[in-house]
């Protein structure tokens, strides 16, 4: 190969490499800058989420907490906070950090997208519950507010994610936190699981392994310093206080008086549904506890689903589960109202 041809080839190669490096938007340099910006954006948004969750849960926020949550050094966390301050998203008071109004709005936008993705993954895909949070973490930084609204509409504008966390509205509204930790329930109390914390992952995995999820009706039967024993949808479960502290419950009040003429569950026709008002006092002991373990508690929707050949028992749908009840029981279960299901 002669020298001029070699020089030409070398020149072409240099030109190609130069173009690959500096090509606008798609070159190596542009890609590297985008990647660096994306990583920076993810850290900023994750820091805002952490700060918002601290404030929502009334816990103390500082730089060390952010460093631990984001798995970065204290110096990097300091730089992130400095950037957030310069953007008017965070205020610092000595070591405590608080979100500004703009910071809170930004954080809620990120949280909205995250929880919408979790709901989508839970309802529309075969992704397991152990993976919802991780995949949503990857996807939450990719949608514009307009795209988030389209995703919400696609899945029916849900109010809660699959863990029981409220999904902020497009305008940034979010309900006040309710309920109490499972660890604060007393023996004999009834409640509904309304939230399961999905972090840290190791604890969440243990909760999932126990088959616990938002919506389950529970009854506490034992509380000690080392364990809590309760019945969840008819199944006995034992948890340590460390794990139980990641479950939030809403206590069900069962002392509501049932007086006057009310519809009885036995009056429901197949396809009709009603809302449970209470159980007659004549149903006591194990029979009453069994009904409550099945979800027959005030405020629960119940639907007559299938009638046996003899008409007794009848199958009813309660909290996604079908249960068979005898007429002598359904005559003593009262309903608030009845509406035909369309």
C-alpha positions in Angstrom: 0.0 0.0 0.0 1.5 3.4 -1.1 1.9 6.3 1.3 -0.7 8.6 -0.1 -3.4 5.9 0.1 -2.4 5.2 3.7 -2.5 8.8 4.7 -6.0 9.1 3.1 -7.3 6.1 5.0 -5.8 7.5 8.3 -7.4 10.9 7.5 -10.8 9.2 6.9 -10.5 7.3 10.1 -9.6 10.4 12.1 -12.6 12.2 10.5 -15.0 9.4 11.4 -13.8 9.1 15.0 -14.0 12.9 15.3 -17.6 12.9 14.0 -18.5 10.0 16.4 -17.2 12.0 19.3 -18.6 15.5 18.6 -21.7 14.7 16.5 -24.5 16.8 17.9 -27.0 15.1 20.2 -25.9 11.5 19.3 -22.1 11.7 19.5 -20.0 10.1 22.3 -19.5 13.4 24.0 -23.2 14.3 23.8 -24.1 10.9 25.1 -21.7 11.2 27.9 -23.1 14.6 28.9 -26.6 13.3 28.7 -25.7 10.3 30.9 -24.0 12.6 33.4 -27.0 14.9 33.4 -29.4 11.9 33.8 -27.5 10.6 36.8 -27.5 14.0 38.3 -31.2 14.4 37.7 -31.9 11.0 39.3 -30.0 11.9 42.4 -31.8 15.3 42.7 -35.2 13.7 42.3 -34.4 10.9 44.7 -33.2 13.4 47.3 -36.4 15.3 46.9 -38.4 12.1 47.4 -36.5 11.3 50.5 -37.0 14.7 52.0 -40.7 14.7 51.2 -41.2 11.2 52.8 -39.3 12.5 55.9 -41.7 15.4 56.2 -44.8 13.2 55.4 -43.8 10.8 58.2 -42.8 13.6 60.5 -39.2 12.4 60.8 -35.9 14.4 60.9 -34.1 15.1 57.6 -30.4 15.8 57.3 -27.5 15.3 54.9 -26.4 12.1 56.4 -29.9 10.7 55.9 -29.8 11.6 52.2 -26.3 10.1 51.8 -27.5 6.8 53.3 -30.7 6.7 51.4 -29.1 7.4 48.0 -26.0 5.3 48.8 -23.6 8.2 48.1 -20.9 9.9 50.1 -21.6 12.8 52.5 -19.6 15.1 50.1 -21.8 14.1 47.2 -24.9 14.6 49.3 -23.7 18.1 50.3 -23.3 19.0 46.6 -26.8 17.7 45.9 -28.3 19.8 48.7 -26.3 22.9 47.5 -27.8 22.3 44.0 -31.3 22.0 45.4 -30.8 25.2 47.4 -29.6 27.1 44.3 -32.8 25.9 42.5 -35.0 27.1 45.4 -36.2 23.6 46.2 -34.7 23.2 49.7 -34.2 25.3 52.8 -31.5 24.6 55.4 -31.8 25.4 59.1 -28.5 24.4 60.7 -28.4 20.7 59.9 -32.2 20.2 59.3 -33.5 20.3 55.7 -37.0 21.2 54.6 -38.6 21.5 51.2 -39.8 24.8 49.8 -43.2 25.0 48.1 -41.6 24.4 44.7 -39.5 21.5 46.2 -42.6 19.8 47.5 -44.4 20.2 44.2 -41.5 18.7 42.3 -41.2 15.8 44.8 -44.9 15.0 44.5 -44.6 14.9 40.7 -41.8 12.2 41.0 -43.7 10.3 43.7 -46.9 10.4 41.5 -45.0 8.8 38.6 -43.4 6.2 40.8 -46.6 5.0 42.3 -48.5 5.1 39.0 -45.8 2.8 37.5 -46.1 0.5 40.6 -49.9 0.3 40.0 -49.3 -0.4 36.3 -46.8 -3.1 36.9 -49.0 -4.7 39.5 -52.2 -4.7 37.4 -51.1 -4.8 33.8 -47.9 -7.0 33.8 -46.6 -10.3 35.2 -43.9 -8.5 37.2 -43.8 -9.9 40.7 -44.5 -7.8 43.8 -40.9 -8.0 44.9 -39.9 -6.2 41.7 -42.5 -3.4 41.5 -40.6 -0.9 43.6 -37.2 -1.5 41.9 -38.6 -1.2 38.3 -40.7 1.8 39.3 -37.5 3.4 40.6 -35.9 3.0 37.2 -39.0 4.3 35.3 -40.0 7.2 37.5 -37.5 9.7 36.0 -38.6 9.1 32.4 -42.1 10.6 32.1 -43.2 14.2 31.7 -46.3 15.3 33.6 -48.4 15.0 30.5 -47.2 11.4 29.9 -47.9 10.6 33.6 -51.5 11.8 33.1 -51.9 9.6 30.1 -50.6 6.6 32.1 -53.0 7.4 35.0 -55.9 7.6 32.6 -54.8 4.3 31.0 -55.1 2.4 34.3 -58.2 4.2 35.6 -56.8 7.1 37.6 -56.1 5.0 40.7 -56.1 6.6 44.1 -53.6 4.2 45.8 -50.6 2.1 44.6 -50.5 -1.6 45.3 -48.7 -1.0 48.7 -51.5 1.2 49.9 -49.6 4.5 49.4 -51.8 7.4 48.1 -51.0 8.5 44.6 -50.7 12.3 44.4 -53.1 13.9 42.0 -51.9 15.9 39.0 -52.4 19.1 41.0 -50.3 17.7 43.9 -53.0 16.9 46.4 -52.4 13.9 48.7 -54.4 12.6 51.6 -53.2 13.0 55.2 -51.5 9.9 56.6 -53.9 7.7 58.5 -53.8 4.5 60.6 -51.2 3.3 63.1 -48.4 0.7 63.1 -49.4 -2.9 63.5 -47.2 -2.9 66.6 -49.6 -0.6 68.4 -52.6 -2.9 68.0 -54.0 -4.4 71.2 -55.1 -8.0 71.8 -58.6 -8.5 70.6 -58.6 -5.5 68.2 -59.7 -5.8 64.6 -58.3 -3.8 61.7 -57.5 -3.6 58.0 -54.1 -3.4 56.6 -54.0 -0.1 54.7 -50.3 0.2 53.9 -47.2 -2.0 53.6 -43.9 -0.2 53.5 -41.8 -1.5 50.6 -38.4 -0.3 51.9 -36.1 -1.7 53.1 -36.4 -4.5 50.5 -35.3 -7.3 52.9 -38.2 -6.6 55.3 -40.7 -6.1 52.5 -39.8 -9.5 51.1 -40.5 -11.1 54.4 -43.9 -9.4 54.5 -44.7 -10.6 51.0 -43.6 -14.1 52.0 -46.2 -14.1 54.7 -48.9 -13.3 52.1 -49.8 -9.9 53.7 -51.1 -7.1 51.6 -53.3 -3.9 51.8 -57.0 -4.7 52.3 -56.6 -7.8 54.5 -58.7 -7.9 57.6 -56.8 -8.9 60.8 -57.5 -9.7 64.4 -54.7 -9.4 67.0 -54.5 -12.4 69.4 -51.1 -12.0 71.1 -48.6 -9.1 71.7 -45.2 -9.6 73.4 -41.9 -7.9 73.3 -40.6 -10.5 70.8 -43.6 -11.2 68.6 -47.1 -10.4 67.4 -49.6 -13.1 66.6 -52.7 -12.2 64.6 -55.2 -13.7 62.2 -55.2 -12.4 58.7 -58.1 -13.4 56.5 -58.5 -16.6 58.5 -54.7 -17.5 58.5 -52.6 -17.2 61.7 -49.5 -15.1 61.3 -46.5 -14.4 63.6 -44.2 -11.4 63.0 -41.4 -9.8 64.9 -42.0 -6.2 66.0 -39.3 -5.0 63.6 -41.2 -6.4 60.6 -44.6 -5.6 62.0 -43.6 -1.9 62.3 -43.6 -1.7 58.5 -47.3 -2.5 58.3 -50.0 0.2 58.9 -53.5 -0.7 59.9 -56.8 1.1 60.3 -58.6 -0.2 63.4 -62.2 -1.3 62.8 -64.7 -0.3 65.4 -67.1 -3.1 66.0 -69.4 -1.6 68.6 -71.8 0.1 66.2 -75.3 -0.5 67.3 -77.7 -2.2 64.9 -81.2 -1.0 65.6 -84.4 -0.7 63.6 -85.3 -2.5 60.4 -82.3 -3.2 58.2 -81.8 -5.4 55.2 -80.4 -8.8 56.0 -77.6 -10.4 54.0 -80.0 -13.3 53.2 -82.2 -10.9 51.3 -79.6 -10.3 48.6 -80.4 -11.8 45.2 -77.6 -13.3 43.0 -75.7 -10.4 41.5 -76.7 -7.9 44.1 -74.3 -6.3 46.6 -74.6 -4.4 49.8 -72.4 -2.9 52.6 -72.2 -4.7 55.9 -73.5 -2.8 58.9 -72.9 -5.3 61.6 -73.5 -8.8 63.0 -76.3 -9.7 65.4 -75.2 -10.2 69.0 -76.8 -13.7 68.9 -73.8 -14.8 66.8 -71.1 -15.2 69.5 -67.7 -16.8 70.1 -66.0 -18.8 67.4 -68.8 -18.4 65.0 -68.6 -14.6 65.2 -64.8 -14.6 65.1 -64.9 -16.8 62.0 -67.2 -14.4 60.2 -64.9 -11.5 61.0 -61.9 -13.4 59.9 -63.6 -13.9 56.6 -64.0 -10.1 56.3 -67.6 -9.8 57.5 -67.0 -6.5 59.3 -68.7 -3.1 59.1 -68.1 -1.1 55.9 -67.2 -4.2 53.8 -68.8 -4.7 50.4 -70.4 -8.1 49.9 -72.0 -9.6 46.8 -74.3 -12.7 46.4 -72.4 -14.7 43.8 -73.8 -18.2 43.6 -76.7 -20.2 45.0 -76.4 -23.9 45.8 -78.9 -26.5 44.4 -80.9 -26.4 47.6 -80.6 -22.6 48.1 -78.6 -23.0 51.3 -75.7 -22.3 51.6 -75.1 -19.3 49.2 -71.7 -18.2 48.0 -70.8 -14.6 48.6 -67.8 -12.5 47.3 -66.0 -10.6 50.1 -62.7 -8.8 49.6 -62.0 -10.8 46.4 -62.6 -14.1 48.1 -65.7 -16.4 47.7 -67.2 -17.8 51.0 -70.2 -20.0 51.6 -72.6 -19.0 54.3 -75.7 -20.6 55.7 -79.0 -18.8 55.9 -79.0 -19.1 59.7 -75.9 -16.9 59.6 -76.9 -14.5 56.8 -80.2 -13.8 58.6 -78.1 -12.3 61.3 -75.8 -10.2 59.2 -77.2 -6.7 58.5 -76.6 -4.4 55.5 -76.6 -0.6 55.2 -77.9 -0.6 51.6 -78.4 -2.7 48.5 -77.8 -1.8 44.9 -78.1 -3.9 41.9 -74.7 -4.5 40.3 -74.6 -3.5 36.7 
